[in-house]
Amino acid sequence: MSAPTFELKDFRQPVVTSLGVILGFLVGFLGQWVTEDNFALRSVSDGLVLVGCSVGALLLFAALFRMLNPAVPSESALPYYRATLKVYMAGLAVAFGSILVSAFI
């Protein structure tokens, strides 16, 4: 019995699309928030949202870079993209977790 083959094309497009949508939401949210006339970091909650969304966006950009990196040898593609999935999930957790936690602070 042979090991299942890993086809990157089956995973790349959905991940890149979801990253674009999520990054668009984060950048739109932060862009609208920080350009308000009365914008100021007035509480710990505000700081948590700003830092969490920024760190989350950086992690998601790192996942996007890793997903689009063409220089991954085929023999190490599966572990590489498993690590990319962890970066992607960490970016989601940090960005949306900070928004969720700030609602209760």
C-alpha angles and dihedrals in degrees: 000000000000126000116260114264121243114228110192093194089067091060107028100069098050093045094048090048093050091046090053092051095046094044089048090054093048095046091045092049094048093041093053093043099049095043094058112118093239098041114149135142096248101163145022087258092060092049091048092053093047095047094040094049091045094050091043091051091050091051091048091050088051090051090049091051091049091048093052096041107120095190098080112121112235093236091060098036098104097053090042093054092042087058088047089055089054091052089048093050092045090053091051093046094049096045099045095031091059091052092048095046092047089059089066099042 
